[in-house]
Amino acid sequence: MKVAIINYGMGNLNSVRRSFEEIGADVVIANHPSCLYEVDRIILPGVGAFTEGMAHLNQGGWVTALNDVVNIQKKPLLGICLGMQMLASKGYEGAATEGLDFISGEVRRIDLIGCDERIPHMGWNEVRYKSENVMFNSIPNLSDFYFVHSYAFVPTNSSNLIATVDYGCELTAIVSNNHVFGCQFHPEKSSKAGRQMLKNFMSYSVC
């Protein structure tokens, strides 16, 4: 099973690559959108701001390729941290910016959502499942994952919200829309539970 990690200039590539290699995946660092047509799974990592991230994706030609392989070819996609946020319809970090719109919703600063804790939300926190999902296989509810973020995904449809984290208010931890998945935390930094989640993504079968 071959997985591509998109290199658009804003991802933590090395730790993500090592994590997938440790679970036996055949990993490709995708430096050009054409690479996405040659793999079975796609990872969109990301560290930084929504507006800058989308600018990099657009300038690199990634958006067209992603729409093709994800929406038409139905290849499973996992967005991590900023990569998860860019799955949304729109983000407001910096300036209002259109996202990939793979999962309907908006990305907003967590204090504007209702959280009164320190920003950013950083460190280990329990993830609470909202519905059954393949991403949770062999991972107990309320397992700890590692977070670093100041903005959060607010999905339009509750059916796309599959796990949350409590940080002074309920924030989105995981979203899903059929074969598209996103996690706000860093599974590659989340020890045993994180590795299991990456295994679950790799074993997911599109119906």
Secondary structure in CASP SS format (residue, H / E / C, confidence):
PFRMAT SS
TARGET T0000
AUTHOR 0000-0000-0000
METHOD secondary structure of the structure
MODEL  1
M C 1.00
K E 1.00
V E 1.00
A E 1.00
I E 1.00
I E 1.00
N C 1.00
Y C 1.00
G C 1.00
M C 1.00
G C 1.00
N C 1.00
L H 1.00
N H 1.00
S H 1.00
V H 1.00
R H 1.00
R H 1.00
S H 1.00
F H 1.00
E H 1.00
E H 1.00
I C 1.00
G C 1.00
A C 1.00
D E 1.00
V E 1.00
V E 1.00
I E 1.00
A E 1.00
N C 1.00
H C 1.00
P H 1.00
S H 1.00
C H 1.00
L H 1.00
Y H 1.00
E H 1.00
V C 1.00
D C 1.00
R E 1.00
I E 1.00
I E 1.00
L E 1.00
P C 1.00
G C 1.00
V C 1.00
G C 1.00
A C 1.00
F H 1.00
T H 1.00
E H 1.00
G H 1.00
M H 1.00
A H 1.00
H H 1.00
L H 1.00
N H 1.00
Q H 1.00
G C 1.00
G C 1.00
W H 1.00
V H 1.00
T H 1.00
A H 1.00
L H 1.00
N H 1.00
D H 1.00
V H 1.00
V H 1.00
N H 1.00
I H 1.00
Q C 1.00
K C 1.00
K C 1.00
P C 1.00
L E 1.00
L E 1.00
G E 1.00
I E 1.00
C C 1.00
L H 1.00
G H 1.00
M H 1.00
Q H 1.00
M C 1.00
L C 1.00
A C 1.00
S C 1.00
K E 1.00
G E 1.00
Y C 1.00
E C 1.00
G C 1.00
A C 1.00
A C 1.00
T E 1.00
E E 1.00
G C 1.00
L C 1.00
D C 1.00
F C 1.00
I C 1.00
S C 1.00
G E 1.00
E E 1.00
V E 1.00
R E 1.00
R E 1.00
I H 1.00
D H 1.00
L H 1.00
I H 1.00
G C 1.00
C C 1.00
D C 1.00
E C 1.00
R C 1.00
I C 1.00
P C 1.00
H E 1.00
M E 1.00
G E 1.00
W E 1.00
N E 1.00
E E 1.00
V E 1.00
R E 1.00
Y E 1.00
K C 1.00
S C 1.00
E C 1.00
N C 1.00
V H 1.00
M H 1.00
F H 1.00
N C 1.00
S C 1.00
I C 1.00
P C 1.00
N C 1.00
L C 1.00
S C 1.00
D E 1.00
F E 1.00
Y E 1.00
F E 1.00
V E 1.00
H E 1.00
S C 1.00
Y E 1.00
A E 1.00
F E 1.00
V E 1.00
P E 1.00
T C 1.00
N C 1.00
S H 1.00
S H 1.00
N H 1.00
L E 1.00
I E 1.00
A E 1.00
T E 1.00
V E 1.00
D E 1.00
Y C 1.00
G C 1.00
C C 1.00
E E 1.00
L E 1.00
T E 1.00
A E 1.00
I E 1.00
V E 1.00
S E 1.00
N E 1.00
N C 1.00
H C 1.00
V E 1.00
F E 1.00
G E 1.00
C E 1.00
Q C 1.00
F C 1.00
H C 1.00
P H 1.00
E H 1.00
K H 1.00
S C 1.00
S H 1.00
K H 1.00
A H 1.00
G H 1.00
R H 1.00
Q H 1.00
M H 1.00
L H 1.00
K H 1.00
N H 1.00
F H 1.00
M H 1.00
S H 1.00
Y C 1.00
S C 1.00
V C 1.00
C C 1.00
END
